[in-house]
């Protein structure tokens, strides 16, 4: 016996609506590193089916999201001043919301005792504080860097990221070493760790009493590098620089107790550990 099936117009219309409404694939989110620790930069990669930009939030704070061609990315900075424990990252896109739990691991940071005297004990001027703050707040849509960052100086690391300090016997409660120090010899070369645009030049003679001779490079998308205590500056604001390009030399200007280079890496205004950026974990 043969049976014939003649679908009704209503049934066909319902099937078409369901097919159109159903996404080809669900919102895809990838978070790296999978087990971040204090000071890490968390990368949130989002793939969507629509052309609308997704939203990425932690608690009530929304972070900038940028297109990387076939996907989007948000960079979430963490610091030694954060509380270790559960982070809930909320991603919205394609008409759905995902709440993803990430556990931020604790990390032990060394403690130093520093005695400051003479010019090393001077207060920062309003000029340098304002200009540096404006620089760190840059969020340029373009992504200038490609691949891993490189060492800005050949010297050994003398002070690691995140170290806590006593200054003249008093513990700096909300302080941590916001960068990495290289024990380069006076006059040794300082190179750009990644491509970018020079957006800050500060000089000790013009009020940079703590930072000393300073260069700030905007790498794009909220990522910036700052170099302190320089002797020579070979670039000027507006210059486009490549990774490995010489930008100045090591010195001991500003609040410095000896010749060295301080490299600070900031993401959305927060000082993060540069080490993961040097070993290809974020590119």
N, C-alpha and C positions, 0 to 999 in steps of 0.2 A: 504494500500500500504506500502510495506517495503522498507526502504532505507538502503543501506550499505555504510559505510564510511571507505575508505582505505587511511590512511594518507601516504603521500609521505615520502621518505627518508629525503628529505630536511626539511620537517616540523618536523619530529622526531628529527633530529640533532639540529635544532634550539631550540626545547623545552628542550632537554638535556642540552644544553649550558646555557640556562637561569636558569635552576634548579641548575646547578653546580655553576654558577656565583653568584647567590643570596645568601646572608648570612642567616643562620638560624635565627639569631636575630641581631638587630642593636647593635652598640657599646653602652654599658651601663656604665654610670658614676654616682656616688653618691658623693655628697660633704657635709661634716659636719664640724662644725655646719652650719646649714642653714643660720643663721644670725650671722656671726662672728663679733667680736669687736677687737679693737686694742690690740695686745698682744696675741691673740689666735693663735693656730696652726690649720691650715685648712687641713683636711684629704680628699684626692681625691682618691676614690676607683674606679677602672676601671675593667670591665669584657669584654673580647674579645673572638672571636671565633677562632682566630689563636694563634699560639704559639709565635709569635713575640711580643716583649715588646713594650707597647705603650709609647708615649711621652707626657709629661705634661709641659706646659709652662705658665708663666705669663709675659705679655709684651714680651721682647726678652730673658728672662731668662728661661733656661730649668732646671727642678729639677730632682734629682735622683728618679727613679721608681724601686720598689722592689716587688718581687713575694711574695704573701701570700698564696700560694697553688693554689686555684681555681680563684684567682683574683690578681690584682696588686694594689699598693698604692704609692702615693707620698705625702709627708708632706711639707706644705707650711707655713713657719713661718711669723708672722707679729709682729710688735713692736710699742711702743708708738710714735716712730719717723716716722711711715708711715702716709700717707695722708688718711683720711677717704674718702669713696666714692666707686665708681664702680671699681671692679677688673674683668678683662676678663681672664678666665682660658681656655687655649686651650689644648684640648686632641686629639691626633692623634693615630689611631689604626684601624685595619681591613679595611684599605684603605679609611677611612673617617676621617673627622675633625669636632670636635664639639667646638664651642666657647660659653662658659657658663659665664653668668654675675653673679657676687656675690657682694653684697653690704657690704663693711667693715664699721661697725658702729663706730662712735666716742666714746670716753670714757674719763671721767674726772679723772685726776690723782692729788693726793694731792701734796703739795709743802712743803719741809722742809728747815730749815736753820741750817746748821752744822758749828760749829767752830772747826777747827783742829789745835792742837798744839803738840809739842814734836814729838814722833815717829809716831803719827797718821798723821803727815803732811809730811812724807817723800815721795820722788819720787820713782816710780817703777823702778826696775833695768831692764836692757836689758835681763838679764837671765830669769827673771820671765815673762816678756812680750812675749818673743819668745816662751818659753815652753808652756805658757797658750794658745797662739795663735795657735800653732801647735795642741794642744789637742782639741781645739774647732772646728778645721777644719776636724776632723776625720769623715769619712763616711765608716763604716764597713758594708759589705753586710748582715751579720748575724743579726737577731733580737733576742736579749737576754731577753728582758722584756716580761712579760705576765700579762695582766690585769692592773688594776689601780695601780698607784704609791702610796706609803704610806709616812706619815710624817717622816722626818729624825730625828726629836727631839720632845720630849714631851712638850717643852716650848710653851708659847703663841707666836703668831706672833707679833713682835714689829715693823717691817717695811714691808709694803706690796710691791708687785711687781709694778714697773712703776713709783714710786714717783719721782718727779723732785726736784732738790736741788739747794740751794745757799751754796757755800763753802766759808767761811770767807767773806761773804757779796757779793760774785760774783756769778751770775747765771750761772750754767753749761749748756750751750746752747744745746749741742748734747748729754747730759747725761740723763739717767733714771736709776732708781735702778734696776739692772739686776739680780733680784732674790727675795727671801723672807728671812727675818731675823727672827730667833727664839730666844727668850730671855731665853735660857737655862742657868742653873747655871754652873759655872766652873766645869769641870769634868763630867758633865752629858753625857749620851750616845748619840752618833751619829750613826744612822743605814743607810744602803743602802736603798733608796726608791724603788729600783727595781733591778732586776738582771743585771749583766754586768761584764765587765773586767776592773780592775784598770789599767789606762793608764797614770796617772800622780801622782807623789808624789813630793811635793815641801816643803821645810823647810825654816823657817825664817833665821836660821843660815847659810843657803846656798844661800842667796840672795833674798828670797821672802819677801821683805820689806813691800809691800802693802798687798799682799794676805795672808801673814802669813803662818802657817803650812796648807798645802793644799792637798786635795785628789780629783782626777778626775776619774769618772767612765764612761766608754763607754757602753751605753745601746744598741748600734747597729743602723744601718740605719740612721746615721747622728744625733742621739739623745745622748747627753752627760749631765752628772751632775757634778758640781764642788762645793766643800765644803771648805769654807775659815775660817781663824782665829782659827783653831783647837789648842787644847792643846796637845793631844796625837794622834798618828797615829798607828793603829793596823794592817795595811795591807801594801803590797808593790806592785810595778808595776808588772803586769802579773797575779796577783791573780784574780780568778773568785769568785764573790760574789753573794749571794742570797738576795732577798728582805727581809729586817728586820735584816740582819746580822750586828753585831756591827763592825764599821770600825774605830772609834776613839772617842774622847771626845771634848766637847765644851771648847773653850778658848778665849783669847783676843790677839792673836799674830797678827803681821802686823799692818796695818793702822786701828786700832780698838779703839773706845772710851769706850769700856766696853765688858764684857763677853757676847758673843752671837754666834750663828751659821748663816752663810750666805750660802744659797743653791741657786745656779744658774742652771737653766735648759736651754740648748741650742739646737736648731734644725738648722742644716746646718749653724752653726756659729752665729745664731741670738738668743739673749736672749728672751725667751717666758715666758708667765705666767704659772707657774707650776700647778695652781689650777685646770684647766680642766683635767689635767693628773691624778690628785688625785681622781677625781670623775667619772672615767670610760668613759669619752667622747672620749678618744683615747686609744686603746689597741691593 
